[in-house]
Amino acid sequence: MRVHRTRRAAVSVLAALALPVSLGLLAPAAHADDMSGPFGPACDSVPKDGKGSFDGMAKDPVATAASNNPALSTLVTAVKKAGLVDTLNNAKDITVFAPTNDAFAKIPKADLDKVLNDKAQLTKILTYHVVGEKVAPKDLADGSFKTLEGGKLTTKGSGESYKVNDSANVVCGNVQTANATVYIVDSVLMPKM
């Protein structure tokens, strides 16, 4: 009788260990909401190694990391003109919605030049792209976030498809830097002026 109980106990233990494994095999694939790495169509253009790679950017604070990404050179120029490099690099646990060069190219050149030469307006626009907390991909599904500028950004979407303020698409999201989470967007976000 004792052998029978021991055998039954062993079978129960094996079944308990096997159940999570079998459930894991049957579970659906993870959604982008649950992903820990970068996602989105523009992530393919990020260099595989070096300072501009995901691993390289993770070692640097956000403004420095952005300066190593060729697709963000207009943003970096704007951040320098506004005098925000140290502010962004020294901030803790922030989220940056970073417009690509193509996003800035959507703005007529004369208008862009005017903004780049107006430090107060430029600072207002750039700080509108920054949230004072880390935002995870799952938080983008139906989010509302206060920006450093004082306004509000809204996000919605699922999987690997998210919009900011119903106007900008996240083209490469959940990029980690030493002090920030970055969501690269295809349009410049405009605060209420």
BATOR-435428 format. One record per residue (C-alpha): x, y, z. Coordinates in steps of 0.25 Angstrom, whole numbers, padded with zeros to 4 digits, always signed. Layout:
<lumkols>
XYZ;...
</lumkols>
This chain:
<lumkols>
+0000+0000+0000;+0011+0009+0003;+0018+0007-0010;+0004+0010-0017;+0003+0024-0010;+0018+0027-0013;+0015+0024-0028;+0002+0032-0028;+0010+0044-0021;+0021+0043-0032;+0011+0043-0043;+0004+0055-0037;+0017+0063-0036;+0020+0059-0050;+0006+0064-0055;+0008+0077-0047;+0021+0079-0054;+0016+0076-0068;+0004+0084-0067;+0011+0098-0068;+0020+0093-0079;+0008+0087-0087;+0001+0100-0085;+0013+0108-0090;+0013+0100-0103;-0002+0103-0105;-0001+0118-0101;-0003+0128-0113;+0009+0136-0117;+0012+0148-0109;+0006+0161-0113;+0015+0174-0115;+0008+0179-0102;+0016+0168-0095;+0029+0170-0103;+0042+0174-0096;+0049+0178-0108;+0047+0189-0119;+0036+0187-0129;+0031+0193-0142;+0034+0194-0157;+0045+0205-0156;+0053+0196-0146;+0059+0189-0157;+0067+0201-0161;+0074+0202-0148;+0089+0198-0149;+0091+0184-0144;+0104+0188-0136;+0111+0200-0131;+0106+0213-0124;+0094+0214-0133;+0089+0200-0130;+0079+0196-0120;+0090+0191-0111;+0098+0203-0113;+0087+0213-0110;+0084+0205-0097;+0097+0210-0092;+0095+0225-0094;+0085+0235-0089;+0074+0239-0098;+0080+0251-0105;+0093+0245-0107;+0087+0232-0112;+0078+0240-0122;+0091+0247-0127;+0096+0233-0132;+0083+0230-0140;+0084+0236-0154;+0069+0236-0155;+0068+0246-0143;+0078+0256-0147;+0068+0267-0149;+0062+0265-0135;+0076+0265-0130;+0079+0278-0136;+0066+0284-0131;+0069+0279-0117;+0083+0285-0117;+0077+0299-0122;+0067+0298-0111;+0078+0296-0101;+0071+0283-0096;+0083+0273-0097;+0087+0273-0082;+0072+0274-0078;+0069+0261-0086;+0081+0254-0083;+0080+0256-0068;+0065+0253-0066;+0062+0240-0060;+0052+0230-0065;+0045+0238-0076;+0038+0234-0089;+0042+0242-0102;+0033+0241-0115;+0044+0244-0125;+0040+0250-0139;+0049+0244-0150;+0055+0253-0160;+0044+0250-0170;+0034+0255-0159;+0041+0268-0159;+0041+0269-0174;+0026+0269-0174;+0027+0283-0169;+0029+0294-0179;+0044+0298-0179;+0040+0313-0176;+0032+0309-0164;+0042+0299-0159;+0053+0309-0160;+0045+0319-0153;+0042+0310-0141;+0057+0305-0141;+0061+0320-0139;+0050+0323-0128;+0056+0316-0115;+0043+0318-0107;+0034+0312-0117;+0044+0301-0120;+0046+0297-0106;+0030+0297-0104;+0029+0287-0116;+0041+0278-0112;+0036+0277-0097;+0023+0273-0102;+0029+0260-0108;+0034+0256-0094;+0026+0249-0083;+0032+0249-0069;+0030+0234-0067;+0034+0221-0074;+0023+0217-0083;+0022+0202-0086;+0016+0197-0099;+0004+0192-0092;+0001+0206-0087;+0000+0211-0101;-0013+0203-0104;-0022+0214-0098;-0013+0224-0091;-0013+0238-0087;+0000+0245-0082;+0004+0258-0077;+0016+0264-0084;+0028+0272-0079;+0022+0284-0087;+0009+0283-0078;+0000+0278-0089;-0006+0264-0091;-0002+0253-0101;-0012+0242-0104;-0009+0228-0110;-0017+0216-0115;-0014+0204-0123;-0010+0189-0121;+0000+0179-0125;+0011+0187-0133;+0001+0198-0138;+0000+0210-0129;-0004+0225-0131;-0001+0237-0123;-0011+0248-0123;-0018+0241-0135;-0008+0247-0144;+0006+0241-0142;+0009+0226-0144;+0020+0219-0135;+0029+0213-0146;+0039+0208-0136;+0035+0206-0121;+0041+0202-0108;+0055+0206-0111;+0063+0207-0098;+0073+0217-0094;+0081+0218-0081;+0070+0228-0076;+0058+0227-0085;+0048+0219-0093;+0047+0224-0108;+0036+0223-0117;+0040+0228-0131;+0029+0234-0138;+0026+0238-0153;+0020+0252-0150;+0024+0264-0141;+0014+0266-0130;+0009+0280-0127;+0004+0285-0114;-0007+0296-0113;+0000+0309-0115;
</lumkols>
